Amino acid sequence: MVFTLLLLLGSAALVYVGCEFFVNGVEWVGQKLGIAQNAVGTLLAAFGTALPESVVTFVAVVLGTTPEAKDIGVGAALGGPLVLATVSYAATGWSILLFRRRRSQGGKLLIDGGRLARDQIAFLGIFVVKVVLGFVAFPGKPFTGFVFLAAYGVYFWRELRQQSTEAEGHLEVLRIRPLQTDPRAVWVFLQTGVALVAVFIGSQVFVAQLEGLAVGLGVPGHIIALLLSPVATELPETMNAIIWVRQGKERLALANISGAMMIQATVPSALGLFFTPWRFDTALALAGAVTMLSIVYLILTLRSARLTAGRLSLVGLGYAAFAAVFIATR
């Protein structure tokens, strides 16, 4: 148990340090490739940090040989968006309040509310279809997975083509080349790649140790699969958000979460539709409902220009409510 705790803490530290180098490196990657800053968050950072949970889904639904294994993959495909829509967004709000004394904008939430609202509406539309498919069966249902892949392709193309806006904050020096104001691309990609590997390894070890600890404490398997594992696999997005908020770059933090949500709504869903019956039970339906309610709340506050750090942090209550109901009904 002591060894498990040490590995848990060590892997969490590795994820955090890896994220520090990753967010620094990925901003430089965007600068080298001429990609708009917001797209750095929605595409580059989101793609990198979505790897851990995507791997969980892929291994479970493609390589899994039992119905239980495939159920874990479907649960991960629902648990990821749930955690991002509640815990990760709430962590962003909490971080703004926590670091308000060291941020030039204090506790203010400076974002493009219209763009973020459009992203949430796009996610909600795809996610509703994803949930509805979990309750119906019809010939050719697996082929609907291609629709989700196409939807992400459209989103990716739209984000890639967006026009650059005024940069948020300043681009810090590359961590591994601190004396160079314009490091060579090879150093930029090297730091970003190594950092991403560290985040991937750290998150996988963290998930394994968290599951081992939970089993050692007698926590039921279904709680691990739908409550604990998704929080662990979404750790990179949450860490990135905290780091970027500390630097006064909440637009990047929210873009990273929003982009990761779009990946989670499409790619794992496509895998689930290809390789499983994609049928939801009560717990998965509850996870989908809480996710949708959280996103509707965000859309309404964004459209009315009333979203603040405090109101953003309230979405964390959605996850707490889900956990309470889920545990109480098991």
MARZAVEX-201197 format. One line per 2 residues: number of its first residue (from 1); their letters; for each residue x, y, z of C-alpha. Coordinates in steps of 0.2 Angstrom, whole numbers. Each point is the difference from the previous one (the first is absolute). Layout:
N
NUM = A = X:Y:Z  ...
***
This chain:
330
1 = MV = 0:0:0  14:12:4
3 = FT = 9:-4:-16  -17:3:-9
5 = LL = -2:17:8  18:5:-4
7 = LL = -3:-5:-19  -16:10:0
9 = LG = 8:16:7  15:-3:-12
11 = SA = -10:-2:-15  -11:15:4
13 = AL = 16:10:2  6:-7:-17
15 = VY = -16:5:-8  1:18:7
17 = VG = 18:3:-5  -3:-8:-17
19 = CE = -15:12:-2  11:15:4
21 = FF = 12:-4:-14  -14:-6:-12
23 = VN = -10:17:2  16:10:-3
25 = GV = 5:-11:-15  -17:-1:-8
27 = EW = -1:19:0  16:0:-10
29 = VG = -6:-13:-12  -15:11:-4
31 = QK = 12:15:-2  11:-10:-12
33 = LG = -14:-7:-10  -9:17:-1
35 = IA = -16:-7:9  -12:12:9
37 = QN = 2:0:19  -17:-7:3
39 = AV = 3:-14:-12  15:-5:10
41 = GT = -11:-4:14  -15:-7:-9
43 = LL = 11:-11:-12  18:-2:5
45 = AA = -1:-1:19  -17:-9:-1
47 = FG = 7:-13:-11  15:-4:11
49 = TA = -9:0:16  -15:-11:-7
51 = LP = 12:-14:-3  -1:-8:17
53 = ES = -19:-2:1  0:-4:-19
55 = VV = 12:-15:3  -11:-6:14
57 = TF = -15:-1:-12  10:-7:-14
59 = VA = 7:-14:11  -17:-4:8
61 = VV = -11:0:-16  12:-6:-13
63 = LG = 12:-12:9  -13:-5:14
65 = TT = -6:-18:-2  -14:0:13
67 = PE = -16:10:2  6:8:16
69 = AK = 16:6:-8  -10:8:-14
71 = DI = -12:8:13  15:8:8
73 = GV = 4:8:-17  -18:7:-2
75 = GA = 1:6:18  16:9:-4
77 = AL = -8:8:-15  -14:7:11
79 = GG = 11:4:15  13:11:-9
81 = PL = -13:13:-6  -8:0:17
83 = VL = 16:4:9  5:13:-12
85 = AT = -17:8:0  0:1:19
87 = VS = 17:-3:9  12:8:-13
89 = YA = -11:15:-3  -2:2:19
91 = AT = 18:-1:3  3:14:-12
93 = GW = -12:11:10  8:-5:16
95 = SI = 17:4:-7  -5:17:-5
97 = LL = -6:4:17  16:-8:8
99 = FR = 13:9:-11  -10:16:-1
101 = RR = 14:10:10  14:-5:-12
103 = RS = -10:2:-16  -1:17:-9
105 = QG = -18:-2:-3  -3:-5:18
107 = GK = -16:-11:2  -8:5:-16
109 = LL = -4:-12:-13  6:7:-17
111 = ID = -7:-11:-14  -8:1:-17
113 = GG = -17:-5:7  -8:-1:-18
115 = RL = 13:-12:-6  0:-11:15
117 = AR = -19:-1:0  0:-6:-18
119 = DQ = 12:-13:4  -11:-6:14
121 = IA = -15:0:-11  9:-11:-13
123 = FL = 6:-12:14  -18:-1:7
125 = GI = -7:-4:-17  12:-14:-3
127 = FV = -1:-6:18  -19:-1:-1
129 = VK = 1:-12:-16  13:-10:9
131 = VV = -12:-3:15  -15:-3:-10
133 = LG = 9:-14:-10  3:-8:17
135 = FV = -19:-4:1  -4:-6:-17
137 = AF = 5:-15:-11  -2:-1:-19
139 = PG = 9:-8:-15  16:10:-5
141 = KP = 2:8:17  19:-3:1
143 = FT = 2:10:-16  -6:16:9
145 = GF = 17:0:8  6:8:-17
147 = VF = -12:14:3  9:4:17
149 = LA = 17:0:-9  -6:11:-14
151 = AY = -7:12:13  17:1:9
153 = GV = 8:3:-17  -11:15:-4
155 = YF = 4:7:18  18:-3:-3
157 = WR = 0:9:-17  -10:15:7
159 = EL = 11:2:15  16:-1:-11
161 = RQ = -7:13:-12  -5:13:13
163 = QS = 9:17:-1  13:5:13
165 = TE = -6:12:14  9:10:12
167 = AE = 12:-12:10  -4:-3:18
169 = GH = 14:3:12  18:-2:-6
171 = LE = 9:-15:-7  13:-5:13
173 = VL = 17:-6:-5  1:-19:-5
175 = RI = 4:-9:16  15:-10:-7
177 = RP = 7:15:-9  -2:14:12
179 = LQ = 13:12:-7  -7:-1:-18
181 = TD = -14:12:-5  -4:-9:-16
183 = PR = 5:-19:3  2:-11:-15
185 = AV = -15:-11:-4  9:-16:4
187 = WV = 2:5:18  -19:6:0
189 = FL = -6:-17:-6  12:-10:11
191 = QT = -6:9:16  -18:-2:-5
193 = GV = 2:-19:-5  10:-5:16
195 = AL = -12:10:11  -15:-9:-8
197 = VA = 8:-17:3  3:5:18
199 = VF = -18:5:2  -6:-16:-9
201 = IG = 10:-11:11  -4:9:16
203 = SQ = -18:0:-3  0:-19:-4
205 = VF = 9:-4:16  -11:12:10
207 = VA = -16:-9:-7  8:-17:4
209 = QL = 5:5:18  -17:8:3
211 = EG = -9:-15:-5  12:-11:10
213 = LA = -3:11:15  -19:0:-2
215 = VG = 0:-19:-1  11:-1:16
217 = LG = -12:11:9  -15:-11:-6
219 = VP = -7:13:-12  -12:-9:-12
221 = GH = 5:-2:-18  -14:10:-8
223 = II = 5:15:10  18:-2:-6
225 = AL = -6:-1:-18  -12:14:-1
227 = LL = 5:12:15  19:-1:3
229 = SP = 8:-6:-16  -7:15:-11
231 = VA = 6:13:13  17:-8:-1
233 = TE = 1:-1:-19  -6:18:-2
235 = LP = 14:6:12  11:7:-14
237 = ET = -14:12:-6  -3:5:18
239 = MN = 18:3:3  2:10:-16
241 = AI = -15:11:5  8:4:17
243 = IW = 17:4:-8  -7:11:-13
245 = VR = -12:9:12  15:4:11
247 = QG = 8:8:-14  -15:10:-4
249 = KE = -5:-10:-15  -18:-6:4
251 = RL = -5:1:-19  13:-13:-3
253 = AL = -5:-10:15  -18:-1:-5
255 = AN = 4:-3:-18  10:-15:5
257 = IS = -15:-7:10  -12:4:-14
259 = GA = 11:-8:-13  2:-16:10
261 = MM = -18:-1:3  -3:1:-19
263 = IQ = 13:-15:-2  -9:-9:14
265 = AT = -17:2:-8  6:-7:-17
267 = VP = 15:-11:-1  -4:-12:15
269 = SA = -18:0:-5  5:-6:-17
271 = LG = 10:-14:7  -14:-5:12
273 = LF = -12:0:-15  12:-10:-11
275 = FT = 4:-14:13  -14:-1:13
277 = PW = -19:0:0  1:18:8
279 = RF = -15:-3:12  -1:11:16
281 = DT = -6:-5:17  -7:11:13
283 = AL = 17:6:6  6:5:-17
285 = AL = -17:9:-3  3:9:16
287 = AG = 18:5:-5  -7:6:-17
289 = AV = -14:10:8  12:9:12
291 = TM = 12:4:-14  -14:8:-10
293 = LS = -7:10:15  18:7:3
295 = IV = 2:5:-18  -17:8:-1
297 = YL = 4:10:16  16:6:-8
299 = IL = -8:5:-16  -14:10:9
301 = TL = 13:9:11  11:3:-15
303 = RS = -14:7:-12  -6:11:14
305 = AR = 18:6:3  -1:-4:18
307 = LT = 13:-14:2  13:4:13
309 = AG = 13:-10:9  -12:-4:14
311 = RL = -14:-5:-11  12:-11:-10
313 = SL = 6:-9:16  -18:-5:3
315 = VG = -1:-13:-13  11:-11:11
317 = LG = -16:-2:10  -7:-10:-15
319 = YA = 14:-13:3  -3:-1:19
321 = AF = -19:-3:-3  4:-13:-13
323 = AA = 11:-9:12  -12:1:14
325 = VF = -15:-7:-10  11:-13:-8
327 = IA = 7:-7:16  -17:1:9
329 = TR = -8:-10:-14  13:-14:0
***
